[in-house]
Protein backbone atom coordinates (compact mmCIF):
# COMPACT_ATOMS: atom_id res chain seq x y z
CA UNK A 1 0.00 0.00 0.00
CA UNK A 2 1.40 3.41 -0.95
CA UNK A 3 1.56 5.76 1.99
CA UNK A 4 0.10 9.23 1.44
CA UNK A 5 2.45 12.17 1.86
CA UNK A 6 2.04 14.97 4.35
CA UNK A 7 0.84 18.12 2.64
CA UNK A 8 2.51 21.43 3.59
CA UNK A 9 -0.82 22.82 4.81
CA UNK A 10 -2.07 19.68 6.59
CA UNK A 11 -3.93 19.59 9.86
CA UNK A 12 -2.20 17.16 12.17
CA UNK A 13 -4.32 15.66 14.93
CA UNK A 14 -2.48 15.05 18.17
CA UNK A 15 -3.45 11.71 19.70
CA UNK A 16 -1.77 12.50 22.99
CA UNK A 17 -1.93 15.04 25.80
CA UNK A 18 0.16 16.95 28.33
CA UNK A 19 3.88 17.42 27.82
CA UNK A 20 4.03 15.17 24.74
CA UNK A 21 1.32 17.19 22.99
CA UNK A 22 2.82 20.51 24.08
CA UNK A 23 6.23 19.53 22.65
CA UNK A 24 4.64 18.52 19.37
CA UNK A 25 2.72 21.80 19.06
CA UNK A 26 5.95 23.73 19.70
CA UNK A 27 7.81 21.61 17.13
CA UNK A 28 5.13 22.25 14.49
CA UNK A 29 5.31 26.01 15.12
CA UNK A 30 9.11 25.96 14.82
CA UNK A 31 8.98 23.79 11.69
CA UNK A 32 6.46 26.16 10.09
CA UNK A 33 8.66 29.19 10.85
CA UNK A 34 11.79 27.50 9.53
CA UNK A 35 10.21 26.17 6.33
CA UNK A 36 7.63 28.88 5.66
CA UNK A 37 4.69 26.47 5.58
CA UNK A 38 1.35 26.24 7.38
CA UNK A 39 0.93 22.94 9.18
CA UNK A 40 -1.75 23.11 11.87
CA UNK A 41 -1.48 21.22 15.15
CA UNK A 42 -4.92 20.09 16.34
CA UNK A 43 -5.26 19.18 20.01
CA UNK A 44 -7.95 16.85 21.30
CA UNK A 45 -8.60 17.05 25.02
CA UNK A 46 -10.84 15.89 27.83
CA UNK A 47 -12.99 18.66 29.29
CA UNK A 48 -10.88 19.21 32.42
CA UNK A 49 -7.83 19.95 30.20
CA UNK A 50 -9.48 22.94 28.50
CA UNK A 51 -6.88 25.39 29.88
CA UNK A 52 -3.87 23.07 29.59
CA UNK A 53 -0.85 24.56 27.76
CA UNK A 54 -1.05 22.04 24.90
CA UNK A 55 -4.68 23.03 24.29
CA UNK A 56 -4.03 26.76 24.49
CA UNK A 57 -0.97 26.61 22.22
CA UNK A 58 -2.44 24.36 19.50
CA UNK A 59 -3.65 25.97 16.30
CA UNK A 60 -7.05 24.32 16.86
CA UNK A 61 -8.45 22.41 19.82
CA UNK A 62 -11.52 20.23 20.24
CA UNK A 63 -12.94 18.56 23.35
CA UNK A 64 -13.21 14.81 22.88
CA UNK A 65 -16.68 14.95 24.46
CA UNK A 66 -17.80 16.59 21.21
CA UNK A 67 -17.14 13.32 19.37
CA UNK A 68 -18.47 10.82 21.94
CA UNK A 69 -21.53 9.02 20.62
CA UNK A 70 -22.58 7.05 23.70
CA UNK A 71 -21.96 9.54 26.47
CA UNK A 72 -18.96 8.53 28.55
CA UNK A 73 -16.04 6.39 27.49
CA UNK A 74 -15.26 3.52 29.89
CA UNK A 75 -11.49 3.91 29.48
CA UNK A 76 -9.16 6.69 28.46
CA UNK A 77 -10.56 8.43 25.40
CA UNK A 78 -6.98 8.58 24.10
CA UNK A 79 -7.13 4.77 23.75
CA UNK A 80 -10.51 4.70 22.01
CA UNK A 81 -9.74 3.94 18.36
CA UNK A 82 -13.20 4.79 17.02
CA UNK A 83 -13.37 8.04 18.97
CA UNK A 84 -9.93 9.20 17.87
CA UNK A 85 -10.56 8.28 14.22
CA UNK A 86 -13.88 10.14 14.29
CA UNK A 87 -12.21 13.17 15.91
CA UNK A 88 -9.50 13.22 13.22
CA UNK A 89 -11.95 12.94 10.34
CA UNK A 90 -14.54 15.33 11.79
CA UNK A 91 -11.96 18.03 12.44
CA UNK A 92 -10.49 17.85 8.94
CA UNK A 93 -7.15 16.34 9.90
CA UNK A 94 -5.15 14.79 7.09
CA UNK A 95 -2.53 13.42 9.45
CA UNK A 96 -2.10 12.08 12.97
CA UNK A 97 0.74 12.15 15.49
CA UNK A 98 0.59 9.76 18.43
CA UNK A 99 3.87 10.49 20.17
CA UNK A 100 4.44 7.83 22.81
CA UNK A 101 2.03 5.75 24.84
CA UNK A 102 -1.69 5.60 24.09
CA UNK A 103 -2.13 4.57 20.41
CA UNK A 104 1.51 5.06 19.39
CA UNK A 105 2.21 1.31 19.05
CA UNK A 106 -1.24 0.19 17.97
CA UNK A 107 -0.75 -1.41 14.53
CA UNK A 108 -4.49 -2.10 13.98
CA UNK A 109 -5.27 1.58 14.65
CA UNK A 110 -2.55 2.73 12.25
CA UNK A 111 -4.00 0.37 9.64
CA UNK A 112 -7.39 2.10 10.10
CA UNK A 113 -5.71 5.46 9.49
CA UNK A 114 -4.00 4.12 6.38
CA UNK A 115 -7.27 2.72 5.05
CA UNK A 116 -8.87 6.15 5.56
CA UNK A 117 -6.03 7.80 3.60
CA UNK A 118 -4.67 9.64 6.64
CA UNK A 119 -0.94 10.16 7.11
CA UNK A 120 0.44 8.62 10.29
CA UNK A 121 3.58 10.37 11.48
CA UNK A 122 5.38 7.20 12.45
CA UNK A 123 5.98 3.71 11.13
CA UNK A 124 3.53 1.96 8.82
CA UNK A 125 1.13 -0.54 10.35
CA UNK A 126 3.06 -3.38 8.70
CA UNK A 127 6.38 -2.20 10.16
CA UNK A 128 4.80 -1.65 13.55
CA UNK A 129 3.27 -5.14 13.59
CA UNK A 130 6.53 -6.76 12.47
CA UNK A 131 8.69 -4.92 14.96
CA UNK A 132 6.17 -5.43 17.77
CA UNK A 133 6.99 -9.15 17.51
CA UNK A 134 10.49 -9.33 19.00
CA UNK A 135 11.26 -12.73 17.45
CA UNK A 136 10.31 -11.57 13.95
CA UNK A 137 12.23 -8.32 14.54
CA UNK A 138 15.37 -10.22 15.57
CA UNK A 139 15.06 -12.48 12.52
CA UNK A 140 14.69 -9.44 10.27
CA UNK A 141 17.68 -7.72 11.86
CA UNK A 142 19.86 -10.81 11.41
CA UNK A 143 18.79 -11.28 7.78
CA UNK A 144 19.83 -7.69 7.11
CA UNK A 145 23.22 -7.89 8.80
CA UNK A 146 22.31 -5.83 11.87
CA UNK A 147 24.47 -6.88 14.82
CA UNK A 148 22.40 -8.29 17.67
CA UNK A 149 23.11 -9.95 20.98
CA UNK A 150 22.85 -13.72 21.34
CA UNK A 151 19.29 -14.91 21.86
CA UNK A 152 17.16 -18.03 22.16
CA UNK A 153 16.27 -18.12 18.42
CA UNK A 154 12.73 -19.24 19.34
CA UNK A 155 10.14 -18.74 22.07
CA UNK A 156 11.16 -20.06 25.48
CA UNK A 157 8.36 -22.23 26.84
CA UNK A 158 9.29 -22.75 30.49
CA UNK A 159 11.76 -21.96 33.28
CA UNK A 160 13.97 -24.98 32.57
CA UNK A 161 14.33 -24.01 28.91
CA UNK A 162 15.06 -20.40 29.93
CA UNK A 163 17.84 -21.58 32.26
CA UNK A 164 19.35 -23.76 29.54
CA UNK A 165 19.33 -20.90 27.00
CA UNK A 166 20.82 -18.50 29.57
CA UNK A 167 23.60 -20.97 30.37
CA UNK A 168 24.36 -21.26 26.63
CA UNK A 169 24.36 -17.55 25.75
CA UNK A 170 25.80 -16.34 29.05
CA UNK A 171 24.91 -13.89 31.77
CA UNK A 172 23.68 -11.26 32.27
CA UNK A 173 20.59 -11.94 30.17
CA UNK A 174 17.03 -10.75 30.04
CA UNK A 175 13.73 -12.46 29.27
CA UNK A 176 11.24 -10.42 27.27
CA UNK A 177 7.74 -11.11 25.99
CA UNK A 178 7.85 -11.73 22.23
CA UNK A 179 4.88 -9.43 21.62
CA UNK A 180 5.51 -6.98 24.45
CA UNK A 181 5.25 -3.95 22.16
CA UNK A 182 1.98 -4.94 20.52
CA UNK A 183 -1.13 -3.09 21.62
CA UNK A 184 -4.70 -3.97 20.85
CA UNK A 185 -4.34 -7.57 19.79
CA UNK A 186 -1.98 -10.05 18.29
CA UNK A 187 0.49 -9.49 15.52
CA UNK A 188 -1.10 -10.32 12.14
C-alpha positions as CSV (number, residue, x, y, z in Angstrom):
1,X,0.0,0.0,0.0
2,X,1.4,3.4,-1.0
3,X,1.6,5.8,2.0
4,X,0.1,9.2,1.4
5,X,2.5,12.2,1.9
6,X,2.0,15.0,4.4
7,X,0.8,18.1,2.6
8,X,2.5,21.4,3.6
9,X,-0.8,22.8,4.8
10,X,-2.1,19.7,6.6
11,X,-3.9,19.6,9.9
12,X,-2.2,17.2,12.2
13,X,-4.3,15.7,14.9
14,X,-2.5,15.1,18.2
15,X,-3.4,11.7,19.7
16,X,-1.8,12.5,23.0
17,X,-1.9,15.0,25.8
18,X,0.2,17.0,28.3
19,X,3.9,17.4,27.8
20,X,4.0,15.2,24.7
21,X,1.3,17.2,23.0
22,X,2.8,20.5,24.1
23,X,6.2,19.5,22.7
24,X,4.6,18.5,19.4
25,X,2.7,21.8,19.1
26,X,5.9,23.7,19.7
27,X,7.8,21.6,17.1
28,X,5.1,22.2,14.5
29,X,5.3,26.0,15.1
30,X,9.1,26.0,14.8
31,X,9.0,23.8,11.7
32,X,6.5,26.2,10.1
33,X,8.7,29.2,10.8
34,X,11.8,27.5,9.5
35,X,10.2,26.2,6.3
36,X,7.6,28.9,5.7
37,X,4.7,26.5,5.6
38,X,1.3,26.2,7.4
39,X,0.9,22.9,9.2
40,X,-1.7,23.1,11.9
41,X,-1.5,21.2,15.2
42,X,-4.9,20.1,16.3
43,X,-5.3,19.2,20.0
44,X,-8.0,16.9,21.3
45,X,-8.6,17.0,25.0
46,X,-10.8,15.9,27.8
47,X,-13.0,18.7,29.3
48,X,-10.9,19.2,32.4
49,X,-7.8,20.0,30.2
50,X,-9.5,22.9,28.5
51,X,-6.9,25.4,29.9
52,X,-3.9,23.1,29.6
53,X,-0.9,24.6,27.8
54,X,-1.1,22.0,24.9
55,X,-4.7,23.0,24.3
56,X,-4.0,26.8,24.5
57,X,-1.0,26.6,22.2
58,X,-2.4,24.4,19.5
59,X,-3.7,26.0,16.3
60,X,-7.1,24.3,16.9
61,X,-8.5,22.4,19.8
62,X,-11.5,20.2,20.2
63,X,-12.9,18.6,23.4
64,X,-13.2,14.8,22.9
65,X,-16.7,14.9,24.5
66,X,-17.8,16.6,21.2
67,X,-17.1,13.3,19.4
68,X,-18.5,10.8,21.9
69,X,-21.5,9.0,20.6
70,X,-22.6,7.1,23.7
71,X,-22.0,9.5,26.5
72,X,-19.0,8.5,28.6
73,X,-16.0,6.4,27.5
74,X,-15.3,3.5,29.9
75,X,-11.5,3.9,29.5
76,X,-9.2,6.7,28.5
77,X,-10.6,8.4,25.4
78,X,-7.0,8.6,24.1
79,X,-7.1,4.8,23.7
80,X,-10.5,4.7,22.0
81,X,-9.7,3.9,18.4
82,X,-13.2,4.8,17.0
83,X,-13.4,8.0,19.0
84,X,-9.9,9.2,17.9
85,X,-10.6,8.3,14.2
86,X,-13.9,10.1,14.3
87,X,-12.2,13.2,15.9
88,X,-9.5,13.2,13.2
89,X,-11.9,12.9,10.3
90,X,-14.5,15.3,11.8
91,X,-12.0,18.0,12.4
92,X,-10.5,17.9,8.9
93,X,-7.1,16.3,9.9
94,X,-5.2,14.8,7.1
95,X,-2.5,13.4,9.4
96,X,-2.1,12.1,13.0
97,X,0.7,12.1,15.5
98,X,0.6,9.8,18.4
99,X,3.9,10.5,20.2
100,X,4.4,7.8,22.8
101,X,2.0,5.7,24.8
102,X,-1.7,5.6,24.1
103,X,-2.1,4.6,20.4
104,X,1.5,5.1,19.4
105,X,2.2,1.3,19.1
106,X,-1.2,0.2,18.0
107,X,-0.7,-1.4,14.5
108,X,-4.5,-2.1,14.0
109,X,-5.3,1.6,14.6
110,X,-2.5,2.7,12.3
111,X,-4.0,0.4,9.6
112,X,-7.4,2.1,10.1
113,X,-5.7,5.5,9.5
114,X,-4.0,4.1,6.4
115,X,-7.3,2.7,5.0
116,X,-8.9,6.2,5.6
117,X,-6.0,7.8,3.6
118,X,-4.7,9.6,6.6
119,X,-0.9,10.2,7.1
120,X,0.4,8.6,10.3
121,X,3.6,10.4,11.5
122,X,5.4,7.2,12.5
123,X,6.0,3.7,11.1
124,X,3.5,2.0,8.8
125,X,1.1,-0.5,10.4
126,X,3.1,-3.4,8.7
127,X,6.4,-2.2,10.2
128,X,4.8,-1.7,13.5
129,X,3.3,-5.1,13.6
130,X,6.5,-6.8,12.5
131,X,8.7,-4.9,15.0
132,X,6.2,-5.4,17.8
133,X,7.0,-9.1,17.5
134,X,10.5,-9.3,19.0
135,X,11.3,-12.7,17.5
136,X,10.3,-11.6,13.9
137,X,12.2,-8.3,14.5
138,X,15.4,-10.2,15.6
139,X,15.1,-12.5,12.5
140,X,14.7,-9.4,10.3
141,X,17.7,-7.7,11.9
142,X,19.9,-10.8,11.4
143,X,18.8,-11.3,7.8
144,X,19.8,-7.7,7.1
145,X,23.2,-7.9,8.8
146,X,22.3,-5.8,11.9
147,X,24.5,-6.9,14.8
148,X,22.4,-8.3,17.7
149,X,23.1,-10.0,21.0
150,X,22.8,-13.7,21.3
151,X,19.3,-14.9,21.9
152,X,17.2,-18.0,22.2
153,X,16.3,-18.1,18.4
154,X,12.7,-19.2,19.3
155,X,10.1,-18.7,22.1
156,X,11.2,-20.1,25.5
157,X,8.4,-22.2,26.8
158,X,9.3,-22.8,30.5
159,X,11.8,-22.0,33.3
160,X,14.0,-25.0,32.6
161,X,14.3,-24.0,28.9
162,X,15.1,-20.4,29.9
163,X,17.8,-21.6,32.3
164,X,19.3,-23.8,29.5
165,X,19.3,-20.9,27.0
166,X,20.8,-18.5,29.6
167,X,23.6,-21.0,30.4
168,X,24.4,-21.3,26.6
169,X,24.4,-17.5,25.7
170,X,25.8,-16.3,29.0
171,X,24.9,-13.9,31.8
172,X,23.7,-11.3,32.3
173,X,20.6,-11.9,30.2
174,X,17.0,-10.7,30.0
175,X,13.7,-12.5,29.3
176,X,11.2,-10.4,27.3
177,X,7.7,-11.1,26.0
178,X,7.9,-11.7,22.2
179,X,4.9,-9.4,21.6
180,X,5.5,-7.0,24.5
181,X,5.3,-3.9,22.2
182,X,2.0,-4.9,20.5
183,X,-1.1,-3.1,21.6
184,X,-4.7,-4.0,20.9
185,X,-4.3,-7.6,19.8
186,X,-2.0,-10.0,18.3
187,X,0.5,-9.5,15.5
188,X,-1.1,-10.3,12.1
